[in-house]
């Protein structure tokens, strides 16, 4: 039975939102008394992200917060890879610091673990009745196309391969050799999970509070082409 969930937070120039998301994570009461471990990787931020993290940690000594800093900016994928290696909970989940995903929904992803011993649970932004901020049409088309193409390569039937919310058994995640440094990590992880024999993968609907580029959204069209390449590449390597 799961006793501790590792919440992995890659952070780059998130001084405006990092304390907000940490407060949200702190406020969540996990089902069955599951404890929380917060693993933050500061990806060489140029603003006051690290200072804001230190302030929060000092104000909440009761929380299990571990902070690591990259010597240079290596990208989201590299930050997540570092956090995975440091995780000590039985399961882990990535939490972006940008407020697009709601920590209150961790329990939705934990339910398949409790009910059917799931190894992996994807939080889908494209299924269920949960609220979604209406933003970019072409982004949604791109996401659905990448998910469909990924499904063709992996023989899975996911609705949201690109989601940030992937709850993964830590022992499985730590065996994956992650190569991607930016947003290509999502199709890479999916491709490599799909190759594991008898793995139990579930998907649940979640809400999504997307940001505009003015509000700090970082992913762009180049990342979409990289994702395409990663879907094909990791079908055949690793």
Helices and strands as residue ranges (DSSP letters): E 4-11, H 18-27, G 31-33, E 35-42, H 49-59, E 65-69, H 76-86, E 91-94, G 103-105, H 106-116, E 120-124, H 137-154, E 166-169, H 170-173, H 185-194, E 201-205, H 221-236
